Amino acid sequence: MKTLILGGTREARELADIASGERGFDIVSSLAGRVREPVLPVGAVRVGGFGGVDGLREWLSENGIEAVVDATHPFAGGITANAAAAAAALGLPVLHVRRPGWTERAGDHWIRVPDLAAAAKALGGLGDRIFLTIGRQGVAAFADSDAWFLIRAIDPPEGAMPARHELLLARGPFSLEEETELLTERRIEVMVTKDSGGALTEAKLTAARTLGVPVVMIDRPALPAGARRVGTVQAAWDWLRSQR
Ligand code: NAP
């Protein structure tokens, strides 16, 4: 079964790894091409946008795709919507893989906000030394702030940046010791993050809890109406096998 896995996540790589080794599956993984040196999945990989819903629909048809697994990052709302629309137009089965979001625990002080603009607004009065760990995209939403920012991303952000900042280019995962040291050394007063979920990037939240640092937590965009969603790679693989 010819399957497109929309990727850029660990889940997408794991699914490609499992499915590529199985008879009867022909897997193509797709990456947006944003990261300069991406961690590549096994098997066939294509890189770059498709050109909106129409471009994706054409690509799916031309390449004889029979099923689509959207295993993109929970905040990649554009490609998720496109995948749902293009697959629906062709009558193809589509599954969205979304790891569960994080949940607040005793000792946490989280301020949940719906989007980047609300996160920038929420900073007022919380502190002046802010750890922005939202990835490369979206930093411009904080460009007008007078606060000092530690901005951590894999590649440099594009667009406007806050006037007072330090850019830390690094690829996780980071240990609890590393996160605690970073927050302490930079005297961080507030953390801003997206509710990406997953254990790999959770250490920063544990460090914030331990140090009493408030966290502005940006909620995920909603999935398209009626979307079929699973939370694990195993459930995605079960679904994919059931489509044969
Ligand atoms: P987005 O806003 O949903 O997508 C914008 C456009 O980028 C899409 O319309 C599509 O272009 C192209 N695109 C996105 N993902 C693609 C993929 N896997 N294959 C081919 N084209 C893709 O996405 P984003 O937030 O920029 O994220 C881009 C990629 O980075 C995703 O693959 C995602 O899994 C990964 N990622 C994102 C984040 C995050 O915080 N957003 C974090 C970690 C990893 P066309 O319309 O031209 O097809």
Residues whose N, C-alpha, C, O or C-beta is under 5 A from the ligand:
A	BS01	NAP	L6 G7 G8 T9 S30 L31 A32 G48 G49 F50 G51 G52 A71 T72 H73 F75 A76 G77 G78 I79 T80 I134 G135
